[in-house]
Amino acid sequence: MAAIRALGSPGEPDVYSEVAHLFLTDVPVHLAALRTAIAARRLEEVAQIAHRLRGGALEMGALRMAPLCAALERSARAGSLRQADDDFESLDREFAAARVALEEAIQ
């Protein structure tokens, strides 16, 4: 987060706020796609989406989302989605908490 905040210059739009808005807009789309991929048992798609979400979560400081994404990615790459539904529900809750924190941070 500090690295993103450092990108801005005085008098220019706040880069962190812009990136946070993109994150808050994109994550629900990716979560919906992840839910669909889990339900359809599309392992590679689950792994790819979870990987993408993990990277974004780490960049935005949503650190409790990252291990859940990593677990989903790891499981999918290992060929098992046994825990995927539970991990997804936890991820969805963590995003809700991250959303609140990010919205407060950019106001």
C-alpha positions as CSV (number, residue, x, y, z in Angstrom):
1,M,0.0,0.0,0.0
2,A,2.8,2.4,0.8
3,A,4.4,1.8,-2.6
4,I,1.1,2.7,-4.3
5,R,0.6,5.8,-2.2
6,A,4.2,6.9,-3.1
7,L,3.3,6.9,-6.8
8,G,1.3,10.1,-6.6
9,S,2.6,13.6,-7.0
10,P,1.2,16.8,-5.4
11,G,-1.6,18.2,-7.4
12,E,-2.4,14.9,-9.2
13,P,-5.2,12.4,-8.5
14,D,-4.5,10.1,-5.6
15,V,-3.2,6.9,-7.2
16,Y,-4.0,4.8,-4.2
17,S,-7.7,5.9,-4.3
18,E,-7.9,5.1,-8.0
19,V,-6.3,1.6,-7.5
20,A,-8.6,1.0,-4.5
21,H,-11.7,1.9,-6.5
22,L,-10.6,-0.6,-9.2
23,F,-10.0,-3.3,-6.6
24,L,-13.4,-2.7,-5.1
25,T,-15.0,-2.8,-8.5
26,D,-13.1,-5.8,-9.9
27,V,-13.1,-8.2,-6.9
28,P,-16.9,-8.8,-6.9
29,V,-16.7,-9.7,-10.6
30,H,-13.8,-12.2,-9.9
31,L,-15.7,-13.6,-6.8
32,A,-18.7,-14.3,-9.0
33,A,-16.6,-16.0,-11.6
34,L,-14.8,-18.0,-8.8
35,R,-18.1,-19.1,-7.4
36,T,-19.2,-20.3,-10.8
37,A,-15.9,-22.1,-11.5
38,I,-16.0,-23.9,-8.1
39,A,-19.6,-25.0,-8.8
40,A,-18.7,-26.3,-12.2
41,R,-15.5,-27.9,-10.8
42,R,-13.3,-26.1,-13.3
43,L,-10.0,-26.6,-11.5
44,E,-7.7,-24.5,-13.8
45,E,-10.1,-21.6,-13.8
46,V,-10.4,-21.7,-10.0
47,A,-6.6,-21.7,-9.7
48,Q,-6.3,-18.8,-12.1
49,I,-8.9,-16.6,-10.5
50,A,-7.7,-17.4,-7.0
51,H,-4.1,-16.4,-8.1
52,R,-5.3,-13.1,-9.5
53,L,-7.3,-12.3,-6.4
54,R,-4.4,-13.1,-4.2
55,G,-2.1,-10.7,-6.0
56,G,-4.7,-7.9,-5.8
57,A,-5.4,-8.6,-2.2
58,L,-1.7,-8.4,-1.3
59,E,-1.2,-5.2,-3.3
60,M,-4.1,-3.5,-1.5
61,G,-3.2,-4.7,2.0
62,A,-6.2,-7.1,2.3
63,L,-3.8,-9.6,4.0
64,R,-6.5,-11.9,5.4
65,M,-7.8,-12.5,1.9
66,A,-4.5,-13.7,0.5
67,P,-4.1,-17.0,2.4
68,L,-7.7,-18.0,1.5
69,C,-6.9,-17.3,-2.2
70,A,-3.7,-19.3,-1.9
71,A,-5.5,-22.2,-0.3
72,L,-8.0,-22.2,-3.2
73,E,-5.3,-22.0,-5.8
74,R,-3.3,-24.8,-4.1
75,S,-6.2,-27.1,-3.8
76,A,-7.3,-26.6,-7.4
77,R,-3.8,-27.2,-8.7
78,A,-3.7,-30.4,-6.6
79,G,-7.0,-31.5,-8.2
80,S,-9.2,-31.2,-5.2
81,L,-12.0,-28.7,-4.4
82,R,-13.1,-30.5,-1.3
83,Q,-12.7,-27.3,0.9
84,A,-13.4,-24.8,-1.9
85,D,-17.0,-23.9,-0.8
86,D,-15.9,-23.2,2.8
87,D,-12.8,-21.3,1.6
88,F,-14.9,-19.3,-0.8
89,E,-17.4,-18.3,2.0
90,S,-14.5,-17.2,4.2
91,L,-13.0,-15.3,1.3
92,D,-16.3,-13.5,0.6
93,R,-16.5,-12.5,4.3
94,E,-12.9,-11.2,4.3
95,F,-13.6,-9.2,1.2
96,A,-16.6,-7.6,2.9
97,A,-14.4,-6.6,5.8
98,A,-11.6,-5.3,3.4
99,R,-14.2,-3.3,1.5
100,V,-15.2,-1.4,4.6
101,A,-11.6,-0.7,5.5
102,L,-10.7,0.4,2.0
103,E,-13.7,2.6,1.6
104,E,-12.9,4.3,4.9
105,A,-9.2,4.7,3.9
106,I,-10.1,6.5,0.6
107,Q,-12.7,8.9,1.9
